[in-house]
């Protein structure tokens, strides 16, 4: 996953969002673990770009994926909690 984002999008949230959007919309099958990680990364990019509605959608979709191995995604799960804390309340 990190290799997909590469150096070109590191720190460039718009570039990362474009890459992740293509990945998530592609016909290439992703494992549930890969999709979960991609959604967390995409939610992170959305928060950085203050795309609050999109961030909420990506977080909700990530949370809807049943964890195959929660211990393998501890950091991603923590990141989701952190991202939710950045969302403005309506």
QUIRACOR-V649543 format. One record per residue. N is the residue number from 1. RES is the residue in three letters. PHI is phi in radians with two decimals (NA if undefined). OMEGA is omega in whole degrees, -180 to 180 (none if undefined). Layout:
<<N & RES & PHI & OMEGA> <N & RES & PHI & OMEGA>>
//
This chain:
<<1 & UNK & NA & 179> <2 & UNK & -1.08 & 179> <3 & UNK & -1.12 & 178> <4 & UNK & -1.15 & -179> <5 & UNK & -1.32 & 173> <6 & UNK & 0.94 & -178> <7 & UNK & -1.24 & -177> <8 & UNK & -1.09 & -176> <9 & UNK & -1.85 & -179> <10 & UNK & -1.09 & -178> <11 & UNK & 1.42 & 178> <12 & UNK & -1.81 & -173> <13 & UNK & -1.17 & 178> <14 & UNK & -1.17 & 178> <15 & UNK & -1.14 & 178> <16 & UNK & -1.08 & 179> <17 & UNK & -1.07 & 179> <18 & UNK & -1.07 & -180> <19 & UNK & -1.09 & -179> <20 & UNK & -1.17 & 177> <21 & UNK & -1.07 & 178> <22 & UNK & -1.10 & -180> <23 & UNK & -1.08 & -177> <24 & UNK & -1.19 & -179> <25 & UNK & -1.63 & -175> <26 & UNK & -1.26 & 177> <27 & UNK & -1.41 & 178> <28 & UNK & -1.19 & -178> <29 & UNK & -1.22 & 175> <30 & UNK & -1.94 & 172> <31 & UNK & -1.19 & 178> <32 & UNK & -1.08 & 178> <33 & UNK & -1.15 & 179> <34 & UNK & -1.14 & 179> <35 & UNK & -1.11 & 178> <36 & UNK & -1.01 & -179> <37 & UNK & -1.09 & 179> <38 & UNK & -1.08 & 179> <39 & UNK & -1.17 & 177> <40 & UNK & -1.11 & 179> <41 & UNK & -1.10 & -180> <42 & UNK & -1.21 & 176> <43 & UNK & -1.09 & 178> <44 & UNK & -1.06 & 179> <45 & UNK & -1.08 & -180> <46 & UNK & -1.08 & 178> <47 & UNK & -1.11 & 179> <48 & UNK & -1.08 & -180> <49 & UNK & -1.62 & 180> <50 & UNK & 1.00 & 174> <51 & UNK & -1.64 & -168> <52 & UNK & -1.09 & -179> <53 & UNK & -1.11 & 178> <54 & UNK & -1.12 & 179> <55 & UNK & -1.02 & 179> <56 & UNK & -1.04 & -180> <57 & UNK & -1.10 & -180> <58 & UNK & -1.14 & 178> <59 & UNK & -1.11 & -180> <60 & UNK & -1.08 & 179> <61 & UNK & -1.14 & 179> <62 & UNK & -1.07 & -179> <63 & UNK & -1.18 & -179> <64 & UNK & -1.39 & -180> <65 & UNK & -1.45 & 179> <66 & UNK & -1.10 & -179> <67 & UNK & -1.19 & 176> <68 & UNK & -1.29 & 179> <69 & UNK & -2.55 & -178> <70 & UNK & -0.93 & -179> <71 & UNK & -1.14 & 179> <72 & UNK & -1.32 & -176> <73 & UNK & -2.12 & -178> <74 & UNK & -0.98 & -179> <75 & UNK & -1.12 & 179> <76 & UNK & -1.13 & 179> <77 & UNK & -1.13 & 176> <78 & UNK & -1.12 & -180> <79 & UNK & -1.09 & 177> <80 & UNK & -1.03 & 178> <81 & UNK & -1.05 & 179> <82 & UNK & -1.08 & -179> <83 & UNK & -1.08 & 178> <84 & UNK & -1.06 & 178> <85 & UNK & -1.18 & 179> <86 & UNK & -1.46 & -177> <87 & UNK & -1.23 & 177> <88 & UNK & -1.21 & 176> <89 & UNK & -1.52 & -178> <90 & UNK & -1.52 & none>>
//
